[in-house]
Amino acid sequence: MKQVEVLIDAPEKAKKLCHILSGHKGAFDLAKGRYIVDGKSIIGVCTMDLSTPLTLTIHEEDDTVLEEIREFVVKAR
């Protein structure tokens, strides 16, 4: 499990991130405080406050997803 802070400050970016994550088998949780949504769900992602960074928890062993989402990452943990 890995966690990174991501910034998705536009609906187009939310769509792109969901598309990237949907191409992977693992689970992805997008969180802000106690509110958590499925990172593969465009509807869930769009319900989040996209003006501030969100925590993306990656439940996948393959590190290629980190390379694919690097444009969204503002801070790795």
All heavy atoms as a GROMACS GRO file, in nm:
protein
  598
    1MET      N    1   0.084  -0.118   0.000
    1MET     CA    2   0.000   0.000   0.000
    1MET      C    3   0.089   0.124   0.000
    1MET      O    4   0.184   0.133   0.076
    1MET     CB    5  -0.090  -0.002   0.123
    1MET     CG    6  -0.179   0.118   0.133
    1MET     SD    7  -0.296   0.111   0.268
    1MET     CE    8  -0.193   0.154   0.404
    2LYS      N    9   0.055   0.218  -0.085
    2LYS     CA   10   0.129   0.344  -0.095
    2LYS      C   11   0.029   0.459  -0.087
    2LYS      O   12  -0.087   0.443  -0.127
    2LYS     CB   13   0.204   0.352  -0.227
    2LYS     CG   14   0.309   0.244  -0.245
    2LYS     CD   15   0.356   0.245  -0.389
    2LYS     CE   16   0.426   0.119  -0.425
    2LYS     NZ   17   0.341   0.003  -0.435
    3GLN      N   18   0.074   0.574  -0.039
    3GLN     CA   19  -0.011   0.692  -0.036
    3GLN      C   20   0.063   0.809  -0.098
    3GLN      O   21   0.183   0.828  -0.073
    3GLN     CB   22  -0.051   0.729   0.106
    3GLN     CG   23  -0.152   0.636   0.166
    3GLN     CD   24  -0.203   0.686   0.299
    3GLN    OE1   25  -0.129   0.748   0.375
    3GLN    NE2   26  -0.328   0.660   0.328
    4VAL      N   27  -0.010   0.887  -0.179
    4VAL     CA   28   0.044   1.009  -0.239
    4VAL      C   29  -0.064   1.116  -0.232
    4VAL      O   30  -0.183   1.086  -0.226
    4VAL     CB   31   0.087   0.988  -0.387
    4VAL    CG1   32   0.204   0.893  -0.397
    4VAL    CG2   33  -0.027   0.940  -0.473
    5GLU      N   34  -0.019   1.240  -0.228
    5GLU     CA   35  -0.111   1.353  -0.236
    5GLU      C   36  -0.125   1.391  -0.382
    5GLU      O   37  -0.024   1.407  -0.452
    5GLU     CB   38  -0.057   1.472  -0.156
    5GLU     CG   39  -0.042   1.446  -0.008
    5GLU     CD   40  -0.175   1.431   0.063
    5GLU    OE1   41  -0.267   1.509   0.036
    5GLU    OE2   42  -0.185   1.339   0.146
    6VAL      N   43  -0.250   1.404  -0.429
    6VAL     CA   44  -0.274   1.439  -0.569
    6VAL      C   45  -0.359   1.565  -0.576
    6VAL      O   46  -0.441   1.591  -0.488
    6VAL     CB   47  -0.342   1.323  -0.646
    6VAL    CG1   48  -0.249   1.204  -0.657
    6VAL    CG2   49  -0.473   1.283  -0.583
    7LEU      N   50  -0.339   1.641  -0.682
    7LEU     CA   51  -0.420   1.760  -0.707
    7LEU      C   52  -0.495   1.739  -0.838
    7LEU      O   53  -0.434   1.718  -0.943
    7LEU     CB   54  -0.334   1.886  -0.714
    7LEU     CG   55  -0.410   2.016  -0.733
    7LEU    CD1   56  -0.506   2.040  -0.617
    7LEU    CD2   57  -0.314   2.133  -0.745
    8ILE      N   58  -0.626   1.741  -0.828
    8ILE     CA   59  -0.713   1.722  -0.944
    8ILE      C   60  -0.800   1.846  -0.952
    8ILE      O   61  -0.915   1.845  -0.910
    8ILE     CB   62  -0.802   1.597  -0.926
    8ILE    CG1   63  -0.720   1.479  -0.874
    8ILE    CG2   64  -0.872   1.559  -1.055
    8ILE    CD1   65  -0.804   1.369  -0.817
    9ASP      N   66  -0.746   1.954  -1.004
    9ASP     CA   67  -0.813   2.084  -0.995
    9ASP      C   68  -0.904   2.118  -1.113
    9ASP      O   69  -0.940   2.234  -1.130
    9ASP     CB   70  -0.710   2.194  -0.973
    9ASP     CG   71  -0.601   2.194  -1.078
    9ASP    OD1   72  -0.603   2.107  -1.166
    9ASP    OD2   73  -0.513   2.280  -1.070
   10ALA      N   74  -0.944   2.018  -1.192
   10ALA     CA   75  -1.034   2.042  -1.303
   10ALA      C   76  -1.108   1.912  -1.336
   10ALA      O   77  -1.052   1.803  -1.320
   10ALA     CB   78  -0.957   2.090  -1.426
   11PRO      N   79  -1.233   1.921  -1.382
   11PRO     CA   80  -1.309   1.801  -1.417
   11PRO      C   81  -1.238   1.715  -1.522
   11PRO      O   82  -1.246   1.592  -1.518
   11PRO     CB   83  -1.441   1.855  -1.469
   11PRO     CG   84  -1.455   1.989  -1.406
   11PRO     CD   85  -1.315   2.042  -1.393
   12GLU      N   86  -1.168   1.778  -1.615
   12GLU     CA   87  -1.096   1.703  -1.718
   12GLU      C   88  -0.986   1.618  -1.657
   12GLU      O   89  -0.960   1.506  -1.700
   12GLU     CB   90  -1.035   1.797  -1.823
   12GLU     CG   91  -1.136   1.880  -1.900
   12GLU     CD   92  -1.185   2.002  -1.823
   12GLU    OE1   93  -1.114   2.052  -1.733
   12GLU    OE2   94  -1.298   2.045  -1.851
   13LYS      N   95  -0.920   1.672  -1.554
   13LYS     CA   96  -0.816   1.597  -1.485
   13LYS      C   97  -0.875   1.481  -1.406
   13LYS      O   98  -0.815   1.374  -1.398
   13LYS     CB   99  -0.736   1.690  -1.392
   13LYS     CG  100  -0.644   1.784  -1.465
   13LYS     CD  101  -0.562   1.863  -1.367
   13LYS     CE  102  -0.462   1.953  -1.437
   13LYS     NZ  103  -0.379   2.026  -1.341
   14ALA      N  104  -0.993   1.501  -1.349
   14ALA     CA  105  -1.061   1.393  -1.277
   14ALA      C  106  -1.092   1.279  -1.373
   14ALA      O  107  -1.070   1.161  -1.340
   14ALA     CB  108  -1.189   1.445  -1.211
   15LYS      N  109  -1.141   1.312  -1.489
   15LYS     CA  110  -1.173   1.210  -1.590
   15LYS      C  111  -1.046   1.134  -1.632
   15LYS      O  112  -1.047   1.012  -1.642
   15LYS     CB  113  -1.237   1.277  -1.711
   15LYS     CG  114  -1.278   1.181  -1.818
   15LYS     CD  115  -1.345   1.254  -1.934
   15LYS     CE  116  -1.376   1.158  -2.047
   15LYS     NZ  117  -1.433   1.227  -2.163
   16LYS      N  118  -0.938   1.206  -1.653
   16LYS     CA  119  -0.813   1.144  -1.695
   16LYS      C  120  -0.758   1.052  -1.586
   16LYS      O  121  -0.714   0.940  -1.614
   16LYS     CB  122  -0.710   1.251  -1.731
   16LYS     CG  123  -0.581   1.194  -1.785
   16LYS     CD  124  -0.487   1.303  -1.832
   16LYS     CE  125  -0.358   1.243  -1.887
   16LYS     NZ  126  -0.265   1.346  -1.934
   17LEU      N  127  -0.760   1.097  -1.460
   17LEU     CA  128  -0.711   1.015  -1.350
   17LEU      C  129  -0.794   0.887  -1.337
   17LEU      O  130  -0.739   0.778  -1.323
   17LEU     CB  131  -0.712   1.093  -1.219
   17LEU     CG  132  -0.664   1.015  -1.097
   17LEU    CD1  133  -0.516   0.977  -1.111
   17LEU    CD2  134  -0.686   1.093  -0.969
   18CYS      N  135  -0.925   0.899  -1.343
   18CYS     CA  136  -1.013   0.781  -1.333
   18CYS      C  137  -0.984   0.684  -1.446
   18CYS      O  138  -0.983   0.562  -1.425
   18CYS     CB  139  -1.159   0.822  -1.334
   18CYS     SG  140  -1.212   0.901  -1.183
   19HIS      N  141  -0.961   0.735  -1.565
   19HIS     CA  142  -0.931   0.650  -1.680
   19HIS      C  143  -0.800   0.574  -1.658
   19HIS      O  144  -0.792   0.453  -1.685
   19HIS     CB  145  -0.923   0.734  -1.807
   19HIS     CG  146  -0.891   0.655  -1.929
   19HIS    ND1  147  -0.982   0.571  -1.989
   19HIS    CD2  148  -0.778   0.645  -2.002
   19HIS    CE1  149  -0.925   0.513  -2.092
   19HIS    NE2  150  -0.801   0.557  -2.102
   20ILE      N  151  -0.700   0.641  -1.607
   20ILE     CA  152  -0.571   0.576  -1.579
   20ILE      C  153  -0.588   0.468  -1.473
   20ILE      O  154  -0.542   0.355  -1.489
   20ILE     CB  155  -0.465   0.680  -1.534
   20ILE    CG1  156  -0.427   0.772  -1.651
   20ILE    CG2  157  -0.340   0.610  -1.479
   20ILE    CD1  158  -0.344   0.893  -1.610
   21LEU      N  159  -0.654   0.502  -1.362
   21LEU     CA  160  -0.670   0.407  -1.253
   21LEU      C  161  -0.756   0.288  -1.293
   21LEU      O  162  -0.732   0.176  -1.249
   21LEU     CB  163  -0.730   0.477  -1.130
   21LEU     CG  164  -0.646   0.589  -1.069
   21LEU    CD1  165  -0.718   0.647  -0.947
   21LEU    CD2  166  -0.507   0.540  -1.032
   22SER      N  167  -0.854   0.310  -1.379
   22SER     CA  168  -0.941   0.201  -1.424
   22SER      C  169  -0.867   0.097  -1.506
   22SER      O  170  -0.912  -0.016  -1.519
   22SER     CB  171  -1.059   0.256  -1.504
   22SER     OG  172  -1.142   0.332  -1.420
   23GLY      N  173  -0.753   0.134  -1.560
   23GLY     CA  174  -0.672   0.041  -1.638
   23GLY      C  175  -0.589  -0.052  -1.551
   23GLY      O  176  -0.516  -0.136  -1.604
   24HIS      N  177  -0.599  -0.040  -1.420
   24HIS     CA  178  -0.523  -0.123  -1.327
   24HIS      C  179  -0.618  -0.209  -1.245
   24HIS      O  180  -0.732  -0.171  -1.219
   24HIS     CB  181  -0.438  -0.035  -1.235
   24HIS     CG  182  -0.327   0.034  -1.307
   24HIS    ND1  183  -0.202  -0.021  -1.321
   24HIS    CD2  184  -0.324   0.152  -1.372
   24HIS    CE1  185  -0.126   0.062  -1.392
   24HIS    NE2  186  -0.198   0.168  -1.423
   25LYS      N  187  -0.569  -0.325  -1.202
   25LYS     CA  188  -0.652  -0.421  -1.127
   25LYS      C  189  -0.669  -0.385  -0.981
   25LYS      O  190  -0.768  -0.422  -0.918
   25LYS     CB  191  -0.593  -0.561  -1.138
   25LYS     CG  192  -0.604  -0.619  -1.275
   25LYS     CD  193  -0.552  -0.760  -1.278
   25LYS     CE  194  -0.564  -0.815  -1.419
   25LYS     NZ  195  -0.520  -0.954  -1.427
   26GLY      N  196  -0.575  -0.313  -0.924
   26GLY     CA  197  -0.579  -0.284  -0.781
   26GLY      C  198  -0.689  -0.187  -0.744
   26GLY      O  199  -0.756  -0.128  -0.828
   27ALA      N  200  -0.705  -0.168  -0.613
   27ALA     CA  201  -0.803  -0.073  -0.560
   27ALA      C  202  -0.734   0.060  -0.532
   27ALA      O  203  -0.615   0.064  -0.497
   27ALA     CB  204  -0.866  -0.127  -0.433
   28PHE      N  205  -0.809   0.168  -0.548
   28PHE     CA  206  -0.756   0.303  -0.527
   28PHE      C  207  -0.858   0.383  -0.448
   28PHE      O  208  -0.972   0.398  -0.491
   28PHE     CB  209  -0.729   0.372  -0.661
   28PHE     CG  210  -0.633   0.297  -0.748
   28PHE    CD1  211  -0.678   0.203  -0.839
   28PHE    CD2  212  -0.497   0.318  -0.738
   28PHE    CE1  213  -0.590   0.132  -0.920
   28PHE    CE2  214  -0.408   0.249  -0.817
   28PHE     CZ  215  -0.454   0.155  -0.909
   29ASP      N  216  -0.818   0.432  -0.331
   29ASP     CA  217  -0.905   0.513  -0.246
   29ASP      C  218  -0.860   0.658  -0.252
   29ASP      O  219  -0.743   0.688  -0.233
   29ASP     CB  220  -0.900   0.465  -0.101
   29ASP     CG  221  -0.947   0.322  -0.084
   29ASP    OD1  222  -1.036   0.280  -0.159
   29ASP    OD2  223  -0.894   0.254   0.004
   30LEU      N  224  -0.955   0.746  -0.274
   30LEU     CA  225  -0.928   0.889  -0.277
   30LEU      C  226  -0.995   0.949  -0.154
   30LEU      O  227  -1.116   0.931  -0.134
   30LEU     CB  228  -0.985   0.950  -0.405
   30LEU     CG  229  -0.931   1.082  -0.452
   30LEU    CD1  230  -0.780   1.075  -0.472
   30LEU    CD2  231  -0.997   1.123  -0.581
   31ALA      N  232  -0.917   1.019  -0.071
   31ALA     CA  233  -0.971   1.065   0.057
   31ALA      C  234  -0.938   1.211   0.086
   31ALA      O  235  -0.836   1.264   0.045
   31ALA     CB  236  -0.915   0.978   0.170
   32LYS      N  237  -1.030   1.271   0.161
   32LYS     CA  238  -1.010   1.404   0.218
   32LYS      C  239  -1.071   1.398   0.356
   32LYS      O  240  -1.193   1.385   0.371
   32LYS     CB  241  -1.078   1.512   0.134
   32LYS     CG  242  -1.053   1.652   0.185
   32LYS     CD  243  -0.907   1.689   0.171
   32LYS     CE  244  -0.886   1.833   0.208
   32LYS     NZ  245  -0.750   1.875   0.182
   33GLY      N  246  -0.985   1.398   0.458
   33GLY     CA  247  -1.035   1.382   0.594
   33GLY      C  248  -1.093   1.243   0.612
   33GLY      O  249  -1.028   1.144   0.579
   34ARG      N  250  -1.217   1.235   0.657
   34ARG     CA  251  -1.282   1.105   0.677
   34ARG      C  252  -1.364   1.061   0.557
   34ARG      O  253  -1.422   0.954   0.559
   34ARG     CB  254  -1.372   1.112   0.801
   34ARG     CG  255  -1.292   1.132   0.927
   34ARG     CD  256  -1.375   1.140   1.052
   34ARG     NE  257  -1.517   1.110   1.033
   34ARG     CZ  258  -1.607   1.119   1.127
   34ARG    NH1  259  -1.571   1.157   1.246
   34ARG    NH2  260  -1.733   1.092   1.103
   35TYR      N  261  -1.372   1.142   0.454
   35TYR     CA  262  -1.451   1.112   0.336
   35TYR      C  263  -1.365   1.037   0.235
   35TYR      O  264  -1.260   1.087   0.192
   35TYR     CB  265  -1.504   1.243   0.276
   35TYR     CG  266  -1.603   1.226   0.164
   35TYR    CD1  267  -1.725   1.162   0.186
   35TYR    CD2  268  -1.575   1.273   0.037
   35TYR    CE1  269  -1.816   1.147   0.083
   35TYR    CE2  270  -1.665   1.258  -0.066
   35TYR     CZ  271  -1.786   1.195  -0.042
   35TYR     OH  272  -1.876   1.179  -0.144
   36ILE      N  273  -1.407   0.916   0.196
   36ILE     CA  274  -1.330   0.831   0.104
   36ILE      C  275  -1.419   0.785  -0.009
   36ILE      O  276  -1.533   0.743   0.013
   36ILE     CB  277  -1.274   0.708   0.178
   36ILE    CG1  278  -1.185   0.750   0.294
   36ILE    CG2  279  -1.197   0.617   0.082
   36ILE    CD1  280  -1.143   0.635   0.384
   37VAL      N  281  -1.365   0.794  -0.133
   37VAL     CA  282  -1.437   0.744  -0.250
   37VAL      C  283  -1.345   0.653  -0.330
   37VAL      O  284  -1.223   0.655  -0.314
   37VAL     CB  285  -1.489   0.859  -0.342
   37VAL    CG1  286  -1.586   0.947  -0.268
   37VAL    CG2  287  -1.375   0.941  -0.399
   38ASP      N  288  -1.404   0.574  -0.418
   38ASP     CA  289  -1.330   0.487  -0.509
   38ASP      C  290  -1.262   0.575  -0.613
   38ASP      O  291  -1.329   0.651  -0.684
   38ASP     CB  292  -1.427   0.389  -0.574
   38ASP     CG  293  -1.361   0.292  -0.670
   38ASP    OD1  294  -1.239   0.302  -0.694
   38ASP    OD2  295  -1.432   0.205  -0.722
   39GLY      N  296  -1.132   0.565  -0.626
   39GLY     CA  297  -1.057   0.646  -0.721
   39GLY      C  298  -1.088   0.615  -0.866
   39GLY      O  299  -1.058   0.694  -0.955
   40LYS      N  300  -1.152   0.501  -0.893
   40LYS     CA  301  -1.189   0.465  -1.030
   40LYS      C  302  -1.327   0.519  -1.068
   40LYS      O  303  -1.368   0.509  -1.183
   40LYS     CB  304  -1.191   0.312  -1.045
   40LYS     CG  305  -1.054   0.249  -1.031
   40LYS     CD  306  -1.064   0.099  -1.050
   40LYS     CE  307  -0.929   0.032  -1.035
   40LYS     NZ  308  -0.940  -0.114  -1.055
   41SER      N  309  -1.400   0.576  -0.974
   41SER     CA  310  -1.536   0.624  -0.996
   41SER      C  311  -1.536   0.773  -1.028
   41SER      O  312  -1.509   0.856  -0.941
   41SER     CB  313  -1.621   0.598  -0.871
   41SER     OG  314  -1.743   0.668  -0.880
   42ILE      N  315  -1.570   0.808  -1.150
   42ILE     CA  316  -1.572   0.950  -1.190
   42ILE      C  317  -1.677   1.026  -1.108
   42ILE      O  318  -1.654   1.140  -1.068
   42ILE     CB  319  -1.594   0.968  -1.341
   42ILE    CG1  320  -1.578   1.114  -1.382
   42ILE    CG2  321  -1.728   0.914  -1.384
   42ILE    CD1  322  -1.442   1.171  -1.367
   43ILE      N  323  -1.788   0.962  -1.079
   43ILE     CA  324  -1.891   1.029  -0.999
   43ILE      C  325  -1.840   1.052  -0.857
   43ILE      O  326  -1.857   1.161  -0.801
   43ILE     CB  327  -2.022   0.948  -0.998
   43ILE    CG1  328  -2.082   0.949  -1.140
   43ILE    CG2  329  -2.122   1.004  -0.898
   43ILE    CD1  330  -2.202   0.861  -1.158
   44GLY      N  331  -1.775   0.952  -0.799
   44GLY     CA  332  -1.720   0.967  -0.666
   44GLY      C  333  -1.614   1.076  -0.660
   44GLY      O  334  -1.614   1.160  -0.571
   45VAL      N  335  -1.524   1.076  -0.758
   45VAL     CA  336  -1.416   1.175  -0.761
   45VAL      C  337  -1.473   1.316  -0.776
   45VAL      O  338  -1.429   1.409  -0.709
   45VAL     CB  339  -1.316   1.144  -0.874
   45VAL    CG1  340  -1.214   1.256  -0.888
   45VAL    CG2  341  -1.244   1.012  -0.846
   46CYS      N  342  -1.574   1.332  -0.859
   46CYS     CA  343  -1.632   1.465  -0.882
   46CYS      C  344  -1.710   1.517  -0.761
   46CYS      O  345  -1.740   1.636  -0.755
   46CYS     CB  346  -1.719   1.464  -1.006
   46CYS     SG  347  -1.621   1.457  -1.158
   47THR      N  348  -1.742   1.430  -0.665
   47THR     CA  349  -1.809   1.477  -0.543
   47THR      C  350  -1.711   1.535  -0.443
   47THR      O  351  -1.752   1.597  -0.345
   47THR     CB  352  -1.889   1.364  -0.474
   47THR    OG1  353  -1.798   1.263  -0.431
   47THR    CG2  354  -1.995   1.306  -0.565
   48MET      N  355  -1.582   1.514  -0.467
   48MET     CA  356  -1.478   1.564  -0.376
   48MET      C  357  -1.450   1.712  -0.401
   48MET      O  358  -1.479   1.763  -0.510
   48MET     CB  359  -1.348   1.485  -0.396
   48MET     CG  360  -1.361   1.335  -0.378
   48MET     SD  361  -1.395   1.286  -0.210
   48MET     CE  362  -1.234   1.296  -0.139
   49ASP      N  363  -1.393   1.779  -0.302
   49ASP     CA  364  -1.348   1.917  -0.318
   49ASP      C  365  -1.217   1.912  -0.397
   49ASP      O  366  -1.113   1.874  -0.345
   49ASP     CB  367  -1.325   1.981  -0.182
   49ASP     CG  368  -1.268   2.121  -0.191
   49ASP    OD1  369  -1.260   2.177  -0.303
   49ASP    OD2  370  -1.230   2.175  -0.085
   50LEU      N  371  -1.222   1.947  -0.524
   50LEU     CA  372  -1.107   1.935  -0.613
   50LEU      C  373  -1.013   2.056  -0.605
   50LEU      O  374  -0.914   2.060  -0.677
   50LEU     CB  375  -1.154   1.913  -0.757
   50LEU     CG  376  -1.241   1.789  -0.781
   50LEU    CD1  377  -1.281   1.780  -0.926
   50LEU    CD2  378  -1.170   1.663  -0.735
   51SER      N  379  -1.042   2.151  -0.519
   51SER     CA  380  -0.957   2.270  -0.511
   51SER      C  381  -0.834   2.250  -0.423
   51SER      O  382  -0.743   2.333  -0.423
   51SER     CB  383  -1.038   2.389  -0.460
   51SER     OG  384  -1.079   2.366  -0.326
   52THR      N  385  -0.831   2.141  -0.346
   52THR     CA  386  -0.719   2.114  -0.257
   52THR      C  387  -0.667   1.973  -0.283
   52THR      O  388  -0.739   1.888  -0.337
   52THR     CB  389  -0.762   2.124  -0.109
   52THR    OG1  390  -0.865   2.029  -0.084
   52THR    CG2  391  -0.812   2.264  -0.076
   53PRO      N  392  -0.543   1.945  -0.245
   53PRO     CA  393  -0.489   1.810  -0.265
   53PRO      C  394  -0.567   1.704  -0.188
   53PRO      O  395  -0.619   1.730  -0.080
   53PRO     CB  396  -0.345   1.820  -0.213
   53PRO     CG  397  -0.311   1.963  -0.225
   53PRO     CD  398  -0.439   2.036  -0.196
   54LEU      N  399  -0.575   1.585  -0.247
   54LEU     CA  400  -0.643   1.470  -0.188
   54LEU      C  401  -0.542   1.360  -0.167
   54LEU      O  402  -0.439   1.354  -0.235
   54LEU     CB  403  -0.754   1.422  -0.281
   54LEU     CG  404  -0.857   1.528  -0.325
   54LEU    CD1  405  -0.944   1.473  -0.437
   54LEU    CD2  406  -0.943   1.568  -0.206
   55THR      N  407  -0.571   1.269  -0.076
   55THR     CA  408  -0.483   1.156  -0.050
   55THR      C  409  -0.530   1.037  -0.132
   55THR      O  410  -0.644   0.993  -0.120
   55THR     CB  411  -0.483   1.118   0.099
   55THR    OG1  412  -0.443   1.232   0.175
   55THR    CG2  413  -0.388   1.002   0.126
   56LEU      N  414  -0.441   0.986  -0.217
   56LEU     CA  415  -0.469   0.868  -0.297
   56LEU      C  416  -0.395   0.750  -0.236
   56LEU      O  417  -0.273   0.752  -0.224
   56LEU     CB  418  -0.425   0.887  -0.442
   56LEU     CG  419  -0.444   0.767  -0.534
   56LEU    CD1  420  -0.592   0.737  -0.554
   56LEU    CD2  421  -0.376   0.790  -0.668
   57THR      N  422  -0.471   0.650  -0.192
   57THR     CA  423  -0.413   0.528  -0.138
   57THR      C  424  -0.417   0.422  -0.247
   57THR      O  425  -0.523   0.394  -0.303
   57THR     CB  426  -0.490   0.478  -0.014
   57THR    OG1  427  -0.492   0.583   0.083
   57THR    CG2  428  -0.425   0.355   0.045
   58ILE      N  429  -0.301   0.367  -0.277
   58ILE     CA  430  -0.286   0.270  -0.386
   58ILE      C  431  -0.270   0.131  -0.325
   58ILE      O  432  -0.173   0.106  -0.254
   58ILE     CB  433  -0.163   0.305  -0.472
   58ILE    CG1  434  -0.178   0.447  -0.526
   58ILE    CG2  435  -0.143   0.203  -0.584
   58ILE    CD1  436  -0.051   0.504  -0.587
   59HIS      N  437  -0.366   0.044  -0.353
   59HIS     CA  438  -0.363  -0.094  -0.304
   59HIS      C  439  -0.320  -0.186  -0.418
   59HIS      O  440  -0.394  -0.273  -0.460
   59HIS     CB  441  -0.501  -0.136  -0.252
   59HIS     CG  442  -0.554  -0.049  -0.144
   59HIS    ND1  443  -0.516  -0.063  -0.012
   59HIS    CD2  444  -0.640   0.056  -0.147
   59HIS    CE1  445  -0.579   0.027   0.062
   59HIS    NE2  446  -0.654   0.100  -0.018
   60GLU      N  447  -0.203  -0.162  -0.471
   60GLU     CA  448  -0.151  -0.240  -0.583
   60GLU      C  449   0.000  -0.248  -0.569
   60GLU      O  450   0.064  -0.150  -0.531
   60GLU     CB  451  -0.189  -0.173  -0.716
   60GLU     CG  452  -0.144  -0.249  -0.837
   60GLU     CD  453  -0.195  -0.188  -0.967
   60GLU    OE1  454  -0.314  -0.155  -0.977
   60GLU    OE2  455  -0.114  -0.175  -1.058
   61GLU      N  456   0.056  -0.361  -0.600
   61GLU     CA  457   0.200  -0.381  -0.588
   61GLU      C  458   0.277  -0.323  -0.706
   61GLU      O  459   0.394  -0.289  -0.693
   61GLU     CB  460   0.231  -0.531  -0.574
   61GLU     CG  461   0.174  -0.592  -0.447
   61GLU     CD  462   0.225  -0.526  -0.320
   61GLU    OE1  463   0.345  -0.496  -0.312
   61GLU    OE2  464   0.143  -0.504  -0.228
   62ASP      N  465   0.212  -0.312  -0.820
   62ASP     CA  466   0.277  -0.264  -0.942
   62ASP      C  467   0.302  -0.113  -0.932
   62ASP      O  468   0.209  -0.035  -0.914
   62ASP     CB  469   0.188  -0.296  -1.062
   62ASP     CG  470   0.254  -0.263  -1.194
   62ASP    OD1  471   0.374  -0.228  -1.196
   62ASP    OD2  472   0.186  -0.274  -1.297
   63ASP      N  473   0.428  -0.072  -0.943
   63ASP     CA  474   0.463   0.070  -0.932
   63ASP      C  475   0.442   0.149  -1.060
   63ASP      O  476   0.464   0.271  -1.061
   63ASP     CB  477   0.609   0.085  -0.887
   63ASP     CG  478   0.628   0.051  -0.740
   63ASP    OD1  479   0.529   0.059  -0.664
   63ASP    OD2  480   0.740   0.018  -0.702
   64THR      N  481   0.401   0.085  -1.169
   64THR     CA  482   0.382   0.158  -1.294
   64THR      C  483   0.273   0.263  -1.283
   64THR      O  484   0.277   0.364  -1.353
   64THR     CB  485   0.352   0.063  -1.412
   64THR    OG1  486   0.232  -0.009  -1.384
   64THR    CG2  487   0.466  -0.032  -1.438
   65VAL      N  488   0.176   0.242  -1.195
   65VAL     CA  489   0.069   0.340  -1.180
   65VAL      C  490   0.125   0.473  -1.130
   65VAL      O  491   0.077   0.579  -1.170
   65VAL     CB  492  -0.044   0.286  -1.088
   65VAL    CG1  493   0.002   0.276  -0.945
   65VAL    CG2  494  -0.166   0.374  -1.098
   66LEU      N  495   0.226   0.470  -1.046
   66LEU     CA  496   0.286   0.595  -0.997
   66LEU      C  497   0.346   0.676  -1.111
   66LEU      O  498   0.338   0.799  -1.112
   66LEU     CB  499   0.392   0.566  -0.891
   66LEU     CG  500   0.339   0.516  -0.757
   66LEU    CD1  501   0.454   0.473  -0.667
   66LEU    CD2  502   0.256   0.623  -0.691
   67GLU      N  503   0.406   0.608  -1.206
   67GLU     CA  504   0.462   0.677  -1.322
   67GLU      C  505   0.351   0.738  -1.408
   67GLU      O  506   0.363   0.849  -1.459
   67GLU     CB  507   0.546   0.579  -1.405
   67GLU     CG  508   0.621   0.641  -1.518
   67GLU     CD  509   0.726   0.741  -1.476
   67GLU    OE1  510   0.782   0.728  -1.366
   67GLU    OE2  511   0.753   0.835  -1.553
   68GLU      N  512   0.242   0.665  -1.422
   68GLU     CA  513   0.131   0.712  -1.505
   68GLU      C  514   0.057   0.832  -1.445
   68GLU      O  515   0.000   0.913  -1.519
   68GLU     CB  516   0.032   0.598  -1.530
   68GLU     CG  517   0.090   0.487  -1.615
   68GLU     CD  518  -0.009   0.373  -1.634
   68GLU    OE1  519  -0.130   0.401  -1.652
   68GLU    OE2  520   0.035   0.257  -1.632
   69ILE      N  521   0.057   0.844  -1.313
   69ILE     CA  522  -0.017   0.953  -1.249
   69ILE      C  523   0.074   1.065  -1.199
   69ILE      O  524   0.029   1.153  -1.126
   69ILE     CB  525  -0.105   0.902  -1.133
   69ILE    CG1  526  -0.019   0.845  -1.020
   69ILE    CG2  527  -0.208   0.802  -1.181
   69ILE    CD1  528  -0.095   0.820  -0.891
   70ARG      N  529   0.200   1.064  -1.238
   70ARG     CA  530   0.295   1.161  -1.182
   70ARG      C  531   0.255   1.307  -1.205
   70ARG      O  532   0.289   1.394  -1.127
   70ARG     CB  533   0.435   1.136  -1.235
   70ARG     CG  534   0.456   1.175  -1.376
   70ARG     CD  535   0.600   1.165  -1.419
   70ARG     NE  536   0.601   1.180  -1.563
   70ARG     CZ  537   0.671   1.109  -1.645
   70ARG    NH1  538   0.752   1.018  -1.598
   70ARG    NH2  539   0.664   1.128  -1.773
   71GLU      N  540   0.177   1.337  -1.311
   71GLU     CA  541   0.135   1.476  -1.334
   71GLU      C  542   0.038   1.525  -1.227
   71GLU      O  543   0.020   1.645  -1.209
   71GLU     CB  544   0.072   1.491  -1.473
   71GLU     CG  545  -0.062   1.421  -1.487
   71GLU     CD  546  -0.120   1.431  -1.626
   71GLU    OE1  547  -0.189   1.530  -1.654
   71GLU    OE2  548  -0.093   1.339  -1.705
   72PHE      N  549  -0.027   1.433  -1.156
   72PHE     CA  550  -0.123   1.468  -1.051
   72PHE      C  551  -0.058   1.475  -0.912
   72PHE      O  552  -0.113   1.536  -0.822
   72PHE     CB  553  -0.237   1.366  -1.047
   72PHE     CG  554  -0.311   1.352  -1.176
   72PHE    CD1  555  -0.284   1.246  -1.262
   72PHE    CD2  556  -0.406   1.446  -1.215
   72PHE    CE1  557  -0.352   1.232  -1.382
   72PHE    CE2  558  -0.473   1.433  -1.335
   72PHE     CZ  559  -0.446   1.327  -1.418
   73VAL      N  560   0.053   1.408  -0.895
   73VAL     CA  561   0.116   1.394  -0.763
   73VAL      C  562   0.183   1.526  -0.721
   73VAL      O  563   0.262   1.582  -0.794
   73VAL     CB  564   0.220   1.279  -0.762
   73VAL    CG1  565   0.292   1.272  -0.629
   73VAL    CG2  566   0.153   1.146  -0.795
   74VAL      N  567   0.146   1.572  -0.603
   74VAL     CA  568   0.210   1.692  -0.547
   74VAL      C  569   0.301   1.655  -0.430
   74VAL      O  570   0.391   1.732  -0.396
   74VAL     CB  571   0.106   1.798  -0.502
   74VAL    CG1  572   0.037   1.857  -0.621
   74VAL    CG2  573   0.007   1.742  -0.403
   75LYS      N  574   0.277   1.536  -0.370
   75LYS     CA  575   0.363   1.494  -0.258
   75LYS      C  576   0.348   1.344  -0.238
   75LYS      O  577   0.238   1.292  -0.227
   75LYS     CB  578   0.319   1.567  -0.131
   75LYS     CG  579   0.400   1.535  -0.009
   75LYS     CD  580   0.354   1.624   0.106
   75LYS     CE  581   0.350   1.547   0.234
   75LYS     NZ  582   0.294   1.624   0.344
   76ALA      N  583   0.462   1.276  -0.236
   76ALA     CA  584   0.462   1.132  -0.208
   76ALA      C  585   0.490   1.111  -0.061
   76ALA      O  586   0.564   1.188   0.001
   76ALA     CB  587   0.566   1.061  -0.293
   77ARG      N  588   0.434   1.008  -0.005
   77ARG     CA  589   0.455   0.977   0.138
   77ARG      C  590   0.548   0.862   0.152
   77ARG      O  591   0.559   0.775   0.079
   77ARG     CB  592   0.324   0.943   0.206
   77ARG     CG  593   0.234   1.063   0.217
   77ARG     CD  594   0.112   1.026   0.298
   77ARG     NE  595   0.026   1.141   0.306
   77ARG     CZ  596  -0.080   1.144   0.381
   77ARG    NH1  597  -0.113   1.041   0.455
   77ARG    NH2  598  -0.156   1.248   0.386
   0.00000   0.00000   0.00000
